[in-house]
Amino acid sequence: MLVKVLAVSTDHRDLRKAAFQEYAIVSCYNAIRIPKHVEPFQVASMGVAYVTAGLALGVCLGLTFNKGPKQKEFNLLENARMYPENVPDDIADEVFDAMAPCYQAQPGEWLLVSGASTITGQIVIQLAKLGGLKVVGAADLSSHGKLSQSLGTDVLIDLNNLDQAKRDIKRLTPGSLRLAIDAVGPESAEWCQQVLAERTSSRYCRPGHETPTNPLPVDAAARGGGSKLSHLVALSGKPGTYNPNIQVHTVPIKLFHTSPYVGGHLSKWLYELLDTNKIQPPEVEFVPGGLAAINGALETLRQGKMSGKRLVIRVKEPDVKIGSLSPT
């Protein structure tokens, strides 16, 4: 039986796994099976964006998800901390010290997504909703309002005027707002940090975790996590200023391939989401020409002509049409 998989390349230093080549290898726990009814080229563009979104929510913000027929809970942050030997030193602070259990994201809380129309932003919104969060989507609504709304965003905010956007958020989102993910850049991340600083008005602790600690990290067993209440995940650059009340996170992307337990959970979950139509892949545009077309496609992206979409290049035309495949 022919099985098609999505290979997500997060291990860029290993040339055997790198992008832009006809043949590549992938670790078994990073190979994401594509359901039969899903067009493979439709999901070809969502791999890294999905992993980034999953780690941003599940590790940086500590959100708990459900998967499988029995909707079994899983928490990527707790999972990663159970196996410290799979956490490289350069991302250890993010995994062990950046989020106290007391302040992990909880269902019903608000999440600000700046850059809601980006590919990663689109997936963040959908996963956040599956995790029970309420989402404030900030984007250029004249171009991407309908798209952001179709993904389940609870409140839409126009980013064309940042001062007005801040006022709109205050007016439309009652209660506290202490979680944000920015997918645009340093200036947008700075704005998100300001929004969080002005909006954090209450403390929320998980039952049994009412006293967060922030010990000096001596070894893996002694690490406990920071106690800052508000959390910003900066995907495309950190804010230019430091706010002592805001914890700024960097997504530990390599955790996907260094930890079979984290990478395996994310891989199996994406198959389930695609199989049950619980996640909407981004809109893609196909480019013919194989490897020779890559530079031209990259230039198209650099010119900003594919906002909200992705380009997919067919490296090699299949010998058999997708629709005619049958088990052997």
Buried (B, 14 or more C-beta within 10 A) or exposed (E): EEEBBBBBBBBEEEEEBEEEEEEBEBBEBBBBBBBEEBEBBBBBBBBBBBBBBBBBBBBBBBBBBEBEEEEEEBBBBBBBBEEBEBBEEEBBBBBBBBBBBBBBBBEEBBBBBBBBBBBBBBBBBBBBBBBBBBBBBBBBBEEBBEBBBEBBBBBBBBBEEBEEBBEBBEEEBEEBBBBBBBBBBBEBBBBBBBBBBEBBEEEBBBEEEEEBEEEEBEEEEEBBBBBBBBBBBBBBBBBEEEBEEBBBBBBBBBBBBBBBBBBBBBBBBBBBBBBEEEBBBBBBEEBEEEEEBBEEBEEBEEEEEBEBBBBBBBBEEEEEEEEEEEEE
